[in-house]
Amino acid sequence: MAKKARGGGGTPATVALDRAGAPYTLHAYAHDASSELSYGREAAAALGAALGIAPEEVEGRVFKTLVAEVDGALTVAVVPVSGSLDLKALAAAAGGKRAAMADPAAAERTTGYVRGGISPLGQRRPLPTVVDETALSHPTVFVSAGKRGLELELSPQTLVALTSAVTAPVGRAG
């Protein structure tokens, strides 16, 4: 996979990938602030249209980055946009007892990204990360590149390695 921008720009996530010499592809799309779709589903629809892939096929490869608190410590969960986060499973995977979604302001402040554009890569303060194990069943996955309207396509192995993530079944089918 070549490093090629498709109308995008550099973000801390792409800088981290470049520093690591990791292959990735950037995909830009016009973010519609008035869209009733979630950020992830909007990205899946736009990517599907741009790549000529049915939205339901691409949704399994597009992952959202969520920030939760596990026993009071911020933790990142990367799960398919087609489903939701299983907080109990996240707590177990992170070695904790209880998990809850983090305060959005704390997530933004800690990662350096805005909601809807939080990337698992290039965070201001890298957080422990759990990637849903379904990512490993795809040759490439899509995650936020660090801003709304910009997605990274990379191998799930690269994502796991560069975030020092553990993989576990933390996603719930939607």
N, C-alpha and C positions, 0 to 999 in steps of 0.2 A: 504494500500500500504506500503510495507516494504521499509526501507532505505537499498538499496543494490546497490553496485557499479558494473557496468558491464564494467570493464576495465578502469575505470576513476580514477580521483584523486580529492583531496580537492581543492576547489576554494572559493573565498569570498562568492559566491552564496550558496554553500553547507554548509559553515560555518554558514551563516545566517539562513538557514533552520534548521540545527542541533541545534543552539541556541534557536530557536523558538519551537523546538520539533515537527516540521512539517514533515509529511510523504512525501517521494518522492522516485523516482527511477532514478538512473543515467544510461544513455545509451551512450556508447562510439562508435565511428565509425572512420574509417581512413579518415581524411580530405584529399582530392585530390586538391592540389594547382593549378593543371592544368585543373581542371574541368571547363567547360563552364557554368555550372549551378550556380545560385546564391547560397550563403551560405545556405539560408533557404531551397531551393529546393533540394540541395545536402543532407541536413540533412533529409528531408522528404523521399527521395529515399533510403537513407541508413537505416533509421528507418523502413520503410515499408518492405525492404528486410529482415532485422534482425527479425522483429516481424511477418513476414508472412502476411502483410497487403498490399493491393494494394496501389501504390503510390498516386492515386487520393483520396483514402479514408483517408490516413494519412495526406495529405497536409492540410486538414481543421482543423487538430488538432495541427499542427506545427505552432508556432507563432514566428515572427521576432520582435526584439527589435530595434526600430528606435529612434534616438534622433533628435528632432526638436527645433526650437526657436519659442516660442509663445510670441509675443510682447516683444521680446528681452530676454526672460527667457528660459533656456533650459528645455525641457519637454520630457518625454519618452512616446512613443506610442508603444503598443504591438498589432500587427495585424497579421492575417493569412498570411503565406508565399504564399498562392495561389492568393493573391490579392495585393493591394497597399494601401498606406495611403492617406486618404482624408484630406488634410491640412486644408481646410475650416472647416470641421467637428471637427478636432482636436482643432483648435482655439476656436470654440464655446464650446466644452466640457471642455476646460481648462479655460474658462472664459475670453478669449482674443478676439482680433479682427483679427490678422493676424498671420499666421504660415508659416515657411519656414524650409527646412531641415537644420540642424546645420552643421557647419564646422566639418568634420570628426576628425580633430586633437583636437578640443574643446570637442567633444563627448568622445574621448578616454581619454583625460586628466581628464575630470570631473568624468567619471564613473570608470576609472581604468582598463578598458577592451580594447581589440583591436577590430577593425571593423570585423564583422563576428563572434565575440565571446562576444558581449555586452549582458550581462544578465540584466533583470529588477531587479534582487535581488543582494544584497551584493555590491552595488555600493559604490565607494569611497566617493562620496557625493550624498546621495539619492535625486533623482529628482522627481518632481510631475509626476505622471504616469496615463495614460489613457489606459485601456485595452478594445479592441474591444468587444462589447457585445456578439458576436458569441461564445466567449470562454465559456460562461456560459451554452451553449447547449451541452457541452461534459463532460463526467465524469472526464476525465483527459486531460491535454494539455501538449505540449512539448515546452520548451523555452530553450535558451542557458544557459548552466551551467557556462559560463564565459570563455570558450575558444573554439576555432574551433575544431570540432570533439567530443564535449561533450554536451549532451542534458539532461535536467531535465524533468521528467514526474511528474506532480503534479496536484492536483485538481485546477480548476480555482478559486474556493473560497479561497484557500490558497494563490494563487498568488495575488489576489486582496487584501486580508487582509494584507499580509506581505509587500506589496508595498504601502499600503494606497491609492490604485488606485480608480479612478472612472471608471465606465463602460459606454460606449457610442458607437454608430455606427460610428466608425472612419476608418473602413476598407472599401475598394472598391473591389468588385469582379474582379478577374483578367481575 
